[in-house]
């Protein structure tokens, strides 16, 4: 980050800057409510995150603070707190939805082994690009912050069933008895209201287009 700012000073330019942060900065969600930009960052909640997720969240929080400070120096800045996405590039990473789609393409069983109910939401990468372009155009010294992602939650068990149905693939699901849950879904009302943004590709179409890649 410091090297980046040093380069800008050397070039004597102040371009618009968009930092792609993460919904992880809100910490662990304990109430199944969608995260809003007004939610206060609580380090007790951050500490409840497991493994790399905690380190990842802390790094994003640290860089967010650096980005905000640029506003004091009259840089035009903005922050996008990104969630979960779907598209051809996601298939190369180890996420639940990419595992499901990759299993279906191999005609092997779609397997879900989680012991708790996990909720996610998925924005297509084409919508992601449109949202980020719109947000960076609105960058200013006050550093507007927007959640980026779909606000339509889906349980991973139901996601696995949906992909199995669309691809005619067999399922291997474990029975979940635990009352614990993992809920990671944004409220995107601010982006919709202030920037007139919307989801143009629904989940079924997003899955189908990714499968055909």
Secondary structure as UniProt FT lines:
FT   HELIX           2..11
FT   STRAND          17..22
FT   HELIX           23..26
FT   TURN            37..38
FT   HELIX           43..46
FT   TURN            47..48
FT   HELIX           52..71
FT   TURN            72..74
FT   STRAND          77..82
FT   STRAND          85..86
FT   HELIX           88..92
FT   HELIX           96..105
FT   TURN            106..107
FT   STRAND          110..112
FT   STRAND          117..120
FT   STRAND          123..124
FT   HELIX           125..137
FT   TURN            141..142
FT   STRAND          144..148
FT   STRAND          154..155
FT   HELIX           156..167
FT   STRAND          171..173
FT   STRAND          181..183
FT   HELIX           189..195
FT   HELIX           203..211
//
